[in-house]
Amino acid sequence: MSAQLITASLVQGAQSIVVFTGAGVSAESGLPTYRSGENALWSAANFERFANPRGYRSHLPASYEWYRQRALAAAAAQPNPAHVAIAQLAMLVHNLVVVTQNVDGLHARAGSPDIIELHGHLRTARCDRCEARVAWSDAPDEPVCHHCGGMLRPDVVMFEENLAEEALERARTAAASCDLLISVGTSNLIWPARELPILAHDAGANVLIVNTDFAGQPTGARFHHLSGRAGDVLPELVRLLAQPEAKL
Ligand code: OAD
């Protein structure tokens, strides 16, 4: 049996699925990942300037402009076959939630109905004083809030900041109660998101890891590793599931 067929049988047997995604899912939309590839976002210099609130504040306005350009690039990008397949998968199984570390909004644009954005999003900037939000497409050239003069910052979770408690709790509950967690295109390095596959596994679920590189990925009795690009593997999986005559 091929790896894809084994995987399809795992998915077919599952009532409740969490699809847990990272930047690798959007790589085929032309967006850089954080730690892989030539244009990785977290070069040492970028990490120091843009990854945490202190760096952001002390490197204004370059830090603001960096996030603005990322937001505009995300808005210009198109969902790729992996995003589309994940949205289609939601229609083929009983219960599916997408838990994403991505901030590009591409799962929603592909039509996934239930998405938890653990690390926020690049749709808006927000004032760190009055919390007013402005779409990046309308954001001013200077990082200054039009309402109160406070500092504009991206609506993403930076390092050293807490994730939204409600989103994290919902993601933990979904992971702890699913039959199958599919981890796609994430290095599974960043806490607390990296707990989710382990939480699912330890609660008895199968965990399928789809990636082009398995360095540092969790292993264990019910961890299954499927090598390949998300945009190739996931549409094939959906094709196998959608074919009633497919022998799994
Ligand atoms: P990373 O850049 O750490 O990892 C991207 C993963 O995608 C790697 O494991 C690659 O091997 C894999 N990959 C690349 N192209 C792929 C493809 N076409 N198909 C399948 N896999 C592919 O990105 P994340 O894991 O998303 O957080 O990073 C997690 C968090 O760290 C981010 O949300 C961000 C970052 O710091 C914050 O900024 C708070």
Residues whose N, C-alpha, C, O or C-beta is under 5 A from the ligand:
A	BS01	OAD	G22 A23 G24 A27 E28 T33 Y34 R35 S36 Q101 N102 H119 V157 M158 F159 G185 T186 S187 N188 I190 V210 N211 T212 D213 G228 R229 A230
